[in-house]
């Protein structure tokens, strides 16, 4: 083994250990404190609901992509991309409105 192999193994270990710790420690914290788990599940389910709304609002216009860009995109891929973009727009609007609301409510308090 030369220096490059040893460096690669050190790099692999340096990447794998933090990834495992980032996954394991929040799970331990959620098991010890169920309120954190409840809040996390509420947040994840609300983001999933916003994404599902965006997915069902989007279309699968594959003909436009196939004719204009000369690439083949499946209807599912087109709808996933469109749904993700609509979800992004909705989350941007929600975050903007929440910032405006919090700023206005601080003024009147």
N, CA, C and O of each residue as an XYZ file, in Angstrom:
436
protein
N       0.840     -1.179      0.000
C       0.000      0.000      0.000
C       0.885      1.242      0.000
O       1.866      1.347      0.736
N       0.500      2.150     -0.838
C       1.269      3.386     -0.873
C       0.504      4.506     -0.159
O      -0.559      4.273      0.417
N       1.032      5.671     -0.201
C       0.468      6.808      0.532
C      -0.915      7.198      0.019
O      -1.754      7.656      0.795
N      -1.159      7.025     -1.259
C      -2.459      7.379     -1.828
C      -3.542      6.453     -1.284
O      -4.622      6.918     -0.919
N      -3.270      5.147     -1.223
C      -4.248      4.205     -0.685
C      -4.565      4.509      0.775
O      -5.729      4.502      1.175
N      -3.548      4.771      1.558
C      -3.762      5.079      2.973
C      -4.582      6.360      3.109
O      -5.473      6.440      3.954
N      -4.290      7.349      2.289
C      -5.044      8.606      2.332
C      -6.500      8.394      1.948
O      -7.397      9.002      2.532
N      -6.732      7.536      0.972
C      -8.118      7.247      0.583
C      -8.883      6.553      1.700
O     -10.041      6.888      1.953
N      -8.258      5.593      2.371
C      -8.923      4.913      3.477
C      -9.209      5.868      4.631
O     -10.270      5.792      5.250
N      -8.275      6.762      4.921
C      -8.492      7.757      5.966
C      -9.652      8.681      5.576
O     -10.466      9.051      6.423
N      -9.724      9.045      4.308
C     -10.806      9.889      3.834
C     -12.153      9.170      3.939
O     -13.141      9.769      4.364
N     -12.199      7.895      3.558
C     -13.436      7.134      3.659
C     -13.920      7.082      5.102
O     -15.101      7.307      5.366
N     -13.032      6.793      6.024
C     -13.403      6.725      7.435
C     -13.833      8.107      7.929
O     -14.779      8.221      8.709
N     -13.139      9.160      7.477
C     -13.474     10.519      7.890
C     -14.832     10.968      7.361
O     -15.453     11.867      7.928
N     -15.289     10.358      6.298
C     -16.611     10.692      5.754
C     -17.682      9.797      6.361
O     -18.768     10.280      6.680
N     -17.410      8.518      6.526
C     -18.421      7.574      6.991
C     -18.798      7.818      8.452
O     -19.981      7.770      8.790
N     -17.838      8.074      9.314
C     -18.130      8.276     10.742
C     -19.058      9.468     10.964
O     -20.042      9.317     11.688
N     -18.806     10.649     10.385
C     -19.762     11.747     10.601
C     -21.147     11.483     10.018
O     -22.152     11.901     10.593
N     -21.204     10.791      8.883
C     -22.513     10.476      8.301
C     -23.305      9.586      9.251
O     -24.492      9.822      9.478
N     -22.660      8.571      9.804
C     -23.342      7.683     10.753
C     -23.776      8.459     11.992
O     -24.891      8.270     12.480
N     -22.912      9.325     12.502
C     -23.261     10.106     13.692
C     -24.396     11.077     13.418
O     -25.246     11.290     14.284
N     -24.427     11.673     12.226
C     -25.503     12.596     11.873
C     -26.832     11.862     11.780
O     -27.880     12.455     12.039
N     -26.813     10.617     11.424
C     -28.052      9.844     11.336
C     -28.454      9.294     12.704
O     -29.635      9.320     13.047
N     -27.509      8.804     13.481
C     -27.820      8.110     14.733
C     -28.214      9.064     15.857
O     -29.197      8.804     16.551
N     -27.485     10.156     16.059
C     -27.756     11.036     17.195
C     -29.136     11.687     17.153
O     -29.779     11.755     18.200
N     -29.637     12.173     16.010
C     -31.012     12.685     16.029
C     -32.050     11.612     16.338
O     -33.071     11.900     16.963
N     -31.800     10.381     15.905
C     -32.739      9.302     16.216
C     -32.747      9.033     17.711
O     -33.812      8.838     18.296
N     -31.578      9.020     18.336
C     -31.499      8.827     19.790
C     -32.214      9.965     20.516
O     -32.942      9.728     21.480
N     -32.007     11.196     20.055
C     -32.654     12.353     20.679
C     -34.175     12.274     20.542
O     -34.896     12.620     21.478
N     -34.663     11.827     19.401
C     -36.111     11.721     19.199
C     -36.718     10.621     20.061
O     -37.838     10.763     20.552
N     -35.988      9.530     20.246
C     -36.506      8.447     21.086
C     -36.550      8.878     22.551
O     -37.474      8.512     23.277
N     -35.561      9.649     22.986
C     -35.537     10.111     24.374
C     -36.573     11.194     24.642
O     -37.082     11.295     25.758
N     -36.892     12.008     23.637
C     -37.833     13.106     23.807
C     -38.909     13.009     22.728
O     -38.692     13.478     21.611
N     -40.067     12.411     23.034
C     -41.107     12.204     22.013
C     -41.709     13.500     21.460
O     -42.257     13.498     20.358
N     -41.614     14.608     22.210
C     -42.150     15.865     21.689
C     -41.380     16.322     20.451
O     -41.963     16.898     19.533
N     -40.083     16.069     20.426
C     -39.272     16.411     19.266
C     -39.718     15.573     18.073
O     -39.808     16.080     16.955
N     -39.995     14.303     18.304
C     -40.462     13.424     17.239
C     -41.789     13.906     16.694
O     -41.999     13.898     15.481
N     -42.690     14.327     17.569
C     -44.001     14.813     17.139
C     -43.853     16.057     16.265
O     -44.489     16.155     15.217
N     -43.016     17.009     16.690
C     -42.807     18.223     15.908
C     -42.140     17.912     14.571
O     -42.474     18.518     13.553
N     -41.211     16.982     14.570
C     -40.537     16.605     13.333
C     -41.509     15.971     12.350
O     -41.491     16.286     11.160
N     -42.357     15.077     12.846
C     -43.334     14.433     11.969
C     -44.356     15.422     11.428
O     -44.788     15.299     10.281
N     -44.749     16.405     12.240
C     -45.679     17.437     11.758
C     -45.026     18.250     10.643
O     -45.658     18.525      9.623
N     -43.766     18.636     10.834
C     -43.058     19.391      9.806
C     -42.872     18.613      8.520
O     -43.095     19.139      7.430
N     -42.463     17.354      8.647
C     -42.265     16.527      7.454
C     -43.573     16.253      6.720
O     -43.609     16.249      5.489
N     -44.644     16.024      7.471
C     -45.929     15.762      6.822
C     -46.474     17.009      6.136
O     -47.129     16.903      5.099
N     -46.214     18.194      6.700
C     -46.677     19.407      6.030
C     -45.892     19.661      4.746
O     -46.467     20.090      3.747
N     -44.589     19.401      4.762
C     -43.807     19.546      3.529
C     -44.243     18.514      2.493
O     -44.315     18.821      1.304
N     -44.534     17.293      2.938
C     -45.028     16.267      2.020
C     -46.376     16.665      1.426
O     -46.625     16.435      0.242
N     -47.246     17.262      2.241
C     -48.548     17.701      1.736
C     -48.390     18.798      0.690
O     -49.082     18.787     -0.327
N     -47.486     19.744      0.930
C     -47.237     20.811     -0.047
C     -46.673     20.217     -1.332
O     -47.048     20.643     -2.424
N     -45.772     19.234     -1.215
C     -45.220     18.613     -2.415
C     -46.288     17.833     -3.182
O     -46.314     17.870     -4.412
N     -47.158     17.137     -2.475
C     -48.224     16.396     -3.154
C     -49.179     17.334     -3.885
O     -49.630     17.030     -4.990
N     -49.484     18.473     -3.267
C     -50.325     19.461     -3.949
C     -49.637     19.932     -5.223
O     -50.272     20.024     -6.273
N     -48.356     20.229     -5.139
C     -47.606     20.640     -6.323
C     -47.540     19.549     -7.376
O     -47.620     19.830     -8.572
N     -47.395     18.311     -6.940
C     -47.331     17.185     -7.884
C     -48.647     17.028     -8.629
O     -48.653     16.820     -9.842
N     -49.764     17.127     -7.911
C     -51.051     16.940     -8.565
C     -51.459     18.151     -9.402
O     -52.291     18.022    -10.300
N     -50.889     19.325     -9.123
C     -51.174     20.496     -9.946
C     -50.345     20.518    -11.227
O     -50.721     21.178    -12.196
N     -49.240     19.817    -11.240
C     -48.371     19.858    -12.414
C     -48.875     18.902    -13.485
O     -49.577     17.928    -13.213
N     -48.491     19.219    -14.700
C     -48.853     18.358    -15.821
C     -47.652     17.556    -16.282
O     -46.548     17.685    -15.751
N     -47.895     16.724    -17.287
C     -46.790     15.926    -17.833
C     -46.641     16.236    -19.325
O     -46.915     15.396    -20.182
N     -46.204     17.445    -19.606
C     -46.064     17.923    -20.979
C     -44.746     17.456    -21.579
O     -43.809     18.244    -21.714
N     -44.671     16.207    -21.930
C     -43.413     15.674    -22.473
C     -43.215     16.088    -23.918
O     -42.077     16.133    -24.385
N     -44.292     16.394    -24.648
C     -44.146     16.744    -26.054
C     -43.349     18.032    -26.210
O     -42.569     18.165    -27.153
N     -43.532     18.974    -25.305
C     -42.813     20.245    -25.388
C     -41.316     20.009    -25.249
O     -40.529     20.549    -26.026
N     -40.918     19.214    -24.277
C     -39.498     18.939    -24.071
C     -38.920     18.132    -25.224
O     -37.817     18.414    -25.693
N     -39.653     17.143    -25.673
C     -39.125     16.272    -26.715
C     -38.960     17.014    -28.032
O     -38.003     16.750    -28.759
N     -39.870     17.944    -28.369
C     -39.762     18.674    -29.619
C     -38.749     19.814    -29.526
O     -37.977     20.037    -30.458
N     -38.750     20.535    -28.407
C     -37.905     21.721    -28.302
C     -36.445     21.378    -28.035
O     -35.549     21.946    -28.659
N     -36.202     20.453    -27.111
C     -34.826     20.170    -26.691
C     -34.259     18.892    -27.279
O     -33.094     18.573    -27.043
N     -35.040     18.170    -28.023
C     -34.595     16.925    -28.666
C     -34.095     15.893    -27.660
O     -33.153     15.151    -27.942
N     -34.719     15.848    -26.499
C     -34.381     14.828    -25.517
C     -35.651     14.087    -25.144
O     -36.756     14.608    -25.291
N     -35.485     12.895    -24.672
C     -36.630     12.071    -24.314
C     -36.844     12.114    -22.806
O     -35.987     11.681    -22.036
N     -37.991     12.639    -22.390
C     -38.342     12.709    -20.977
C     -39.652     11.964    -20.789
O     -40.603     12.165    -21.546
N     -39.702     11.107    -19.786
C     -40.915     10.350    -19.529
C     -41.960     11.254    -18.877
O     -41.606     12.269    -18.277
N     -43.230     10.904    -18.986
C     -44.269     11.708    -18.334
C     -44.092     11.787    -16.815
O     -44.371     12.826    -16.217
N     -43.633     10.705    -16.189
C     -43.414     10.720    -14.747
C     -42.319     11.704    -14.362
O     -42.463     12.451    -13.394
N     -41.218     11.707    -15.120
C     -40.131     12.638    -14.839
C     -40.598     14.074    -15.002
O     -40.268     14.934    -14.186
N     -41.361     14.334    -16.048
C     -41.875     15.678    -16.278
C     -42.795     16.120    -15.149
O     -42.735     17.270    -14.713
N     -43.643     15.220    -14.676
C     -44.558     15.577    -13.591
C     -43.805     15.735    -12.271
O     -44.160     16.603    -11.474
N     -42.783     14.928    -12.018
C     -41.982     15.084    -10.800
C     -41.244     16.424    -10.785
O     -41.202     17.102     -9.759
N     -40.667     16.797    -11.915
C     -39.957     18.069    -11.994
C     -40.943     19.223    -11.843
O     -40.682     20.170    -11.101
N     -42.060     19.150    -12.534
C     -43.065     20.206    -12.427
C     -43.626     20.318    -11.022
O     -43.820     21.423    -10.514
N     -43.890     19.176    -10.389
C     -44.401     19.194     -9.016
C     -43.398     19.756     -8.037
O     -43.769     20.465     -7.102
N     -42.126     19.447     -8.242
C     -41.087     19.984     -7.358
C     -40.946     21.493     -7.531
O     -40.734     22.213     -6.556
N     -41.062     21.970     -8.761
C     -40.992     23.416     -8.988
C     -42.181     24.139     -8.360
O     -42.014     25.191     -7.742
N     -43.367     23.587     -8.515
C     -44.547     24.195     -7.899
C     -44.423     24.172     -6.384
O     -44.805     25.136     -5.721
N     -43.898     23.089     -5.825
C     -43.651     23.004     -4.381
C     -42.666     24.080     -3.944
O     -42.867     24.720     -2.912
N     -41.616     24.285     -4.709
C     -40.646     25.332     -4.401
C     -41.308     26.703     -4.401
O     -41.073     27.506     -3.498
N     -42.133     26.974     -5.403
C     -42.816     28.260     -5.460
C     -43.763     28.440     -4.277
O     -43.828     29.516     -3.683
N     -44.493     27.384     -3.942
C     -45.428     27.469     -2.814
C     -44.690     27.697     -1.499
O     -45.125     28.509     -0.682
N     -43.587     26.996     -1.283
C     -42.818     27.180     -0.055
C     -42.204     28.573      0.009
O     -42.104     29.152      1.091
N     -41.789     29.120     -1.137
C     -41.268     30.477     -1.166
C     -42.349     31.474     -0.775
O     -42.097     32.380      0.020
N     -43.544     31.318     -1.323
C     -44.651     32.226     -0.999
C     -45.039     32.098      0.468
O     -45.289     33.106      1.129
N     -45.093     30.872      0.985
C     -45.440     30.663      2.394
C     -44.399     31.296      3.301
O     -44.747     31.946      4.286
N     -43.127     31.113      2.979
C     -42.085     31.703      3.824
C     -42.107     33.232      3.742
O     -41.914     33.904      4.755
N     -42.337     33.783      2.558
C     -42.424     35.238      2.407
C     -43.594     35.793      3.214
O     -43.445     36.795      3.914
N     -44.753     35.149      3.120
C     -45.919     35.614      3.869
C     -45.718     35.489      5.374
O     -46.184     36.338      6.133
N     -45.030     34.439      5.812
C     -44.785     34.297      7.251
C     -43.820     35.362      7.753
O     -43.959     35.831      8.883
N     -42.849     35.751      6.942
C     -41.935     36.825      7.327
C     -42.680     38.148      7.410
O     -42.474     38.921      8.345
N     -43.542     38.413      6.436
C     -44.328     39.654      6.453
C     -45.262     39.662      7.652
O     -45.401     40.687      8.319
N     -45.902     38.539      7.935
C     -46.820     38.465      9.070
C     -46.090     38.696     10.393
O     -46.571     39.437     11.250
N     -44.934     38.064     10.557
C     -44.207     38.239     11.819
C     -43.708     39.659     11.983
O     -43.680     40.174     13.100
N     -43.315     40.302     10.899
C     -42.862     41.688     10.969
C     -44.010     42.621     11.325
O     -43.849     43.515     12.156
N     -45.153     42.423     10.710
C     -46.322     43.280     10.994
C     -46.831     43.031     12.403
O     -47.226     43.975     13.086
N     -46.831     41.791     12.852
C     -47.323     41.514     14.206
C     -46.386     42.098     15.260
O     -46.854     42.478     16.333
N     -45.091     42.184     14.999
C     -44.156     42.820     15.940
C     -44.386     44.317     16.017
O     -44.180     44.924     17.067
N     -44.810     44.914     14.919
C     -45.063     46.353     14.917
C     -46.247     46.697     15.827
O     -46.209     47.693     16.550
N     -47.290     45.879     15.789
C     -48.508     46.168     16.541
C     -48.470     45.676     17.986
O     -49.435     45.888     18.720
N     -47.395     45.032     18.415
C     -47.308     44.562     19.798
C     -46.712     45.577     20.704
O     -46.572     45.329     21.901
